[in-house]
């Protein structure tokens, strides 16, 4: 049965990606030299990303007794499920009713768990109720969707003393808006320079800052190949059929939607969404921010 809630274009894109690629996660995969970049290895690359986060969390929380985490933007709940299976106490926040259905299904398979699922945006959390409730806030490709002022205004109140933010997401690089080939082909992400300025003005200090861009960018090569070699020929065939079967109606609809079609062609089918363009205009980073200054640097 299809949910009656209106689905946003962002949700539709995430769900289509999950279903077309037959994967459990909605985040990028992590590619190293020993893993062939192919569609068949996407799930394995995604699990390497998850393993990287799990290993980092284990180091960060090794000395904490029964730490409680908040998974912000938990997607399908696959990472949430793995965190719970490893014994962490984890709550989650996710605004998508369609994705939350999958999250609840995962939670129902776990024998015992003490998890609250907040079905809202981060900005709408019951902050008073959750004052100093968490040891760690996890942003796995969700940081880009939340305004920086909201994060740095509200996160300190959610955390216990010495609490941390773990962020794994992409940012706009210094090349953003240079007007060159491929500029603005990839939307989303805060300007990295703005992020660093916001941290400097906040109650947090950066304890770990790792550039994962070249380990993530092969995902873009796979997507670009799928768009140009598979989707584009299929769309041309459909367009040819519709022009032959319904010429007047098709031309009228294409004219009415001409601006949106032009933007979509530039963004997805012009060849601008390449691995090299991504590496130029995006900076994909793994970051740890700590509340207060009494912590040691994390080994990479």
N, C-alpha and C positions, 0 to 999 in steps of 0.2 A: 504494500500500500504506500502511495506517495504522500509524504508530509505535505500539509496544506500551507505551511509557512512559506512566505515568498523567499525564494533563493536569490542571493546576490550573484553578480557575475564572478566575483572572486571565489565564492563557494562552488559555483558551477565548474570553474576551472580546476579547482582542487579535486573535486569529486571525479571529474572526467579523467584527470591525470591518474588518479588512483585506479580507476576502473579500466582504462585503456592499457595501462602498463602492468596491471595485476600486481600491485604492491600494497603493502600495509602502511607505509609511511608517506607523508606528504612533503618531507624535506628532501634536499639534495643528497646525493651520494658522495662519498669520499673516495677518490681514485688515487692509487699509487702505482708505481711502475710495474708491480707484480700482478696487477689486475687489468685484464684486457677491457678497453672501453667498448662495451657492446650492450645492446638492450637486454640481453640475457643476464647480464651481471649487475643490473640496476639495484635489485633487492639486496645483493651482497654489498654493494657500495654504500647503500643506505644503512645497512647494519654496521658497517665500519664507522660511519658517522655516529651512530648511536653508541657503539662501543667506546669511541673516543670520549663522548660525554660521560658515560658511566664510569670510566676510569678516572676522569677528572673529578667527578663527584665523590668517588671513593676516597681520593686523596684529600679533598677539601674537608670531608666530614668524618675522617678517620677517628678524630678525637672527640666527636660529638656524641652524646648519649641520646638515642632515640630522636634524631633530628627530624624536623618537619619541613617539607618542601612545598612550594607552590609552582605547579607546571602551568605557565601562562601561555594560552593558545595551544592547547594540548592536541589539536588535530583529531585524528581517529582514535587517539588513546593508546597507540602501540608503545610509545616510550613510557607513558604513564604506567601501563601494565607491567613493563619490565622493571621499572623502579619499585613498584609494589612487590613484585616477585623477589626482588633483592632485599626486601625487608624494610624499605624506607616508608615512612608515613608521608603521604603525598595528597594534597588537594589539587584541584585543577580548575581553571577558568577558561571558558570557550564560548564565544557568542553565537556560534552556528548551531541552530536547532538540528540541521541535517547531520552534521558531524557528531553532535552530542548523542544522537541515537546510536551511533557506532560505539561511542565511548561507554554508554550505559550497558550495551551488550557485552563489552569486554569486562567491565566491572562485575557483571553478574556471573561471570565464569570463575571469579576468584572466591575461594572458600571464605576467608575472613579478611576484611579490609576496612579501615576507618578513613574513608575518603569523602570529602565534600566536593561536588561538582557545581561550580557557580556558572550558570548559563547566562553570561552577560559579558560585556566588554570589561577590560581591566579597569577603565575609568569609572565603572559602575559598581565595583566591588563594595561590600559593606565594610569600609575601612575601620570604622569605630569598633565593630565587632571583632576585627582581626588584628587589633593593635598588638605589635610585638609577638606575633603568633608563629613566625617562620624563621628558620635558620638560613634558608636559601630560596631565592626566586630564580626560576629557570625560564629563559626566553629562547626557545629553539625555533628560529625563523619566525618569531612573532614580534620581536622588538621593533621591526620596521613599521608596524601598523599602529604603534602607540605614540602619541606626541611626546617629545622629550620632556617638556615641562611637567606633564602628568606623571611620567615615570619618576623623575627626580623629586617631585613634590610628595608623592605618595609612598614610594618604596621604603624610605627610612622608617616610616611608621609601621610598616608590616613586619619589619625585621627585628630580631633580638639583637642585643649588643654584639658587634663583631660579625653580623650577618653579611651575606654575600649575594651579589647578582652574578649569574652565569649567563652570558649572551653568546649565542652562535647564530650569526646572521650576516647579511651583506649590507654595505653602506655605499653611498655615492663617493667616488674618489675625487681628487682635486681636478681631474679632467672634465668633470660634469659641467655642461653648458659651454664647452669650448667651440661648439658649432661645427666640429669636424665630422668626418664619416662615422655614422653610427651613433652620434650624440643623441641621447634620450630614447634610444631603441629599447633600453631596459628601464622600466619604471620602478618605483619603490626604493625604500631605504633612506635613512637620514644621511645628510652630508657628514662625512667622517670628521671634518674639521669642526662642525657644529657640535657633534657628539663630544669630542675632546674638550671643547670649551664648556659644555654643560657639566661634564665630570669635574672640571677644575672649580666650578662654582657650586658644587654639591658637597654633600657630607661623605662622599665616596672617594676612594683612591683605587687606581688601577693596579692590580697585583699580577695580572697575566694578560698579555696581548699578543696573540699569535695570528699571523696572516695565513689563511687557508685558501686563498684565491685560486692558485694554480692546481690545487688538489680538488677543487670543486668545479672549476670551469669545464672539464670534460663533459659534465652534464649538458652544458650548452651546445657542445659539438653534436651530441646525440640528438638533442631537440632540434637543432638547425637541420640536421640530415633528415629527420622525420618530416619537418615542415616543408622542405624544398623538394625532397625526392618522393614523398608519399602524399602529403596533404595537398600540395599545390597541383599536381597532376589530377588528383581526384576532383578538386574544385573546378578545374578547367573543363573536365568532362561533364560535370553537373551543369556548369554554365552553358556549355554548348548544347546540351539536351534541352534546357529550359528556353534558350533563345530559339531553338527549332520548334519546340512544342507550343510555347506561349510567348511569342516575340514581343508583342506590345506590352503585356503585363510585366515581363521580365525587364525590359528596358526602362519602364516607368519606375519600378521598384529600385532598380540600380541607380537611377537618377536621384530618387528621393534619399537614398542612403549613401550617396556618392562620397560625402565627407568622411563618414564612418568607415566606408570601404577603403578609401584612400589611406586613412590612418592605420587600418588593420593590415593593408598590403605593405605599407612602409615598415610597420613594426614586426610583422611575422614572416613576410614572404619576399622581402627585398634583399635578403642576404646580410642585413645589418646585425642580426642577432647571432653573431658568430662568437666562437670561443675567444678570439683575439679582442673583439670589441668589448666583451664582458670583462676581460682582464684589464682593459684600459679604463673603463668607466665604473667598475665596481671593485670594492675591496671587501672580501669575505673574511670575517674575523671571529676568533674564539677569544672571549674576554672574561676576566673575573674582576669584579669590582667589590671592594670590601668597605663596610661601614666602620668608621674609625681607623686608626692607623697601626694597630697592634697586631700585625701579621707578618709572616715571612713570605718571600717571593716563592711562587710555585715553580718547580722544575718542569721544563717542557718534556 
